[in-house]
Amino acid sequence: MAAEPRPCPSCGSTDTVIFPDDSGRCNSCGRAFLGKTPLGAMIVGEAVDAGPRARAVRGKVRWGLFGVVGGLLAYAAIPVLFYLSASLESKSLGDYMATVVNRNTGPLTCGGSALLIITGLYAIWAGMYVWRGFPEKTRHLILAGIFVIASAAAAGTDPPRSILWTGAVGLAGGALALLGGLMARRVLRAEEKGKAEAPPTAGPTS
């Protein structure tokens, strides 16, 4: 038995397709929406092509670029941590890394640096989706910003100067991604409010 159509949460159109995992795809604006799928899981609605008409009307959300820039800054924080900090302490890179590893804060510094790679990629991925017109990914962009900030804070625990330089770069990247996600969510909510106040677009009567 086919699932009953339900209005698109983005544009209000009832010209939607509901998939077995309870996710959906709007044939009017082209946006996918969640159903009962757990947060972060791939939904069928994202994998199904909504056609050239939907792709043409999908508007870009420029706040997503903040996530892309924030992710790149997360990557930049890693060489800043090791190369610049080694230079400031007048040590070679090898000597500085050996010093960091042997300190009590070494696991946090190394673990935070590794996490900056993962969280930076997460921010870039979410930011690109939001920028391309998938504001439903804003929750991922917000989470990515928080994760980048936490990773940069962990990587910057090594005294005396790396917390200053890694924090200045990594924390700025996380803040940008977080700001982009919050502003994109604000745009999405404004669109949803406008669509809710307008009469819904009727779908085809086939």
N, C-alpha and C positions, 0 to 999 in steps of 0.2 A: 504494500500500500504506500503510495507516494506521500511524502511529508507535506503538510499543509504549508502554503506560502506564508511568509511573515514579512512585515515591512523591514526595509533596510535601515539600520540604526544611523546611517550617515546621511542619506538623502530622503528617506521616507517612502521610496518607491516600493510598490508591492510586486514589481517585476523581478522576483528573486528566485533563486534555485537553492533548495535545501538538500544537503548531502547526508549520507548515512551516519556520519559522526556528529550530526546536528549543527555543523558549521554551514555557512551559506555564502553565496556570491550574488551580488546585485548586478543585474543586466543593464541597469541604467547608469550607475556611476562606476561600476567595475570593482568596487571594493569588497573584500572578503570580511566576514564577521564570525566571531566565535559562537559556539553553542555550549555544549557540555564538555568540550575538549579541555584537558588540563592546560594551565598557563605554560607557555613555552613550547608546547608540542606542535608539530606540523599539522595544519588543518587542510582538509580536502579542498575547501574553497579557495585557498591560495594557489593550489596546484592546477586548477582548472582555468583554461583560457576563457575569458569572458567576451572575447571578440574585439575587432578593431574599433567598434563604436565606443565600448567602455574604456579602452585604452586611450582613445582620443580625448575623452572628457575628464580623465583623471588629472587633477591639478597637483602641482608640486608644492610641497611644504618646505620653504627655505630654511626653517629652523633646523631641519635635519642636517644641514651643513655644519652646524655647531658640533654635532656628534662626530662627524668625519674629522673635523679639525681637532676635537678633543682626543679622539683615538690616536691621531698622528702625534699629538703632544705627549701622549702616554708612551709611545715608542721613543720619542726624543728624550724622555726622562732617563732612559736606561744608559745611553752613552754619556749623558750629562753626569749621572751618578758616578760612573767609573772613571771616565777620562778627565772631566773637569775637577772632580774631587781629588784624583791622584795628582793633578797639576797643582792644585792649591796646597796640597801637603808636601809638594816637592818630592814625589816618589814616582817611580816607574809604574806602569799599569799593573805589571805582575806583582811588584812589591805591595802595591796598595790592595790588590785583590787578596793577597795572602794575609795581609793585616786584617782586612774585613772578615774573612772566613774564620780567623782565630779569635775574634772578639765574641763576646756573649750575644751581641746583636746580629751576628753573622747569618743565622738561619732566617731571621726576619728580613734582612737586607736582600739575601739571595732569593728567598721565597717571594717577597714583594716584587722584585725585579721580574721574576718569571711570570707572576700574575699580571704585571703590566702588559706583557705581550698578549695574554689571553683577553684581558678586559679591554685593552685598546682595540683589538680586533672586533670584540663585541660591540663597542661604541661605533666603530666604522660601519659595521654591518647594519646596526639599527638605524644609524644616521642616514645611510644610503637609502634604506627602505622608506623612511619618513620623507626624505627629500624627493623621492620618486613618486610620492603621492599615496603612501600607505600610512596614514596617521594612526592607524590602529596599532602600529609598532612603537608608539610613544612610551608605552610601559617598559619596553625593553631598553629604550634610550635612557629613561630615567634610572633604571637599574644599572645600566652600564656606567653612567656617571657616578653613581654611588660606589660601584666596585672599583672604578679607576681611582677615586679619592682614597678608598681604603688601601688599595695596593700601593699607591704612592706614599701614603703615610707609613706603611710597613717597610717599604724599601728605604725610606729616609730616616730610619732609626739609628743609622750608624753615625756616631759623632766624629768630628765636630761640625763639619760644614755640609755634609751631603744632605742632611735634612733640609737645609736652606735651599740648595740648588734643585734637588729632586722634588721638594715640595713646590717650589716656584713653577716648575714645568709640569710635573704630574698632577698636582692638585689643580692647577689652572686648566689642564685638559679635562679632568673630571668635572670641574665646575662648569665648563663650557657644554659638555655633553648633558649634564643635569639640567642646565638652563634651557638648552635646546629642546629636551624632552618635555619640560614643564610648559614652555611656551607653545610647543606643538600640541600638547594636550589642551591648552587653553583655546587654541584655534579650532581644534576638533569639537570641543564642547560648545563653542560659539556657533559652529556650523550645525551641530545637532539641535541646538536650541532654535535656530532659525528655521530648520526643516520641520521641527515639531510644531512651530507656530503657523507654518504654511500648510495648506491642504495637501495630503499625500498625492503623489502622482499615481494615477491608475495604471495598472499593468494591462497587457493584452488579454482579451476575453476568449482565448482559445481553450 
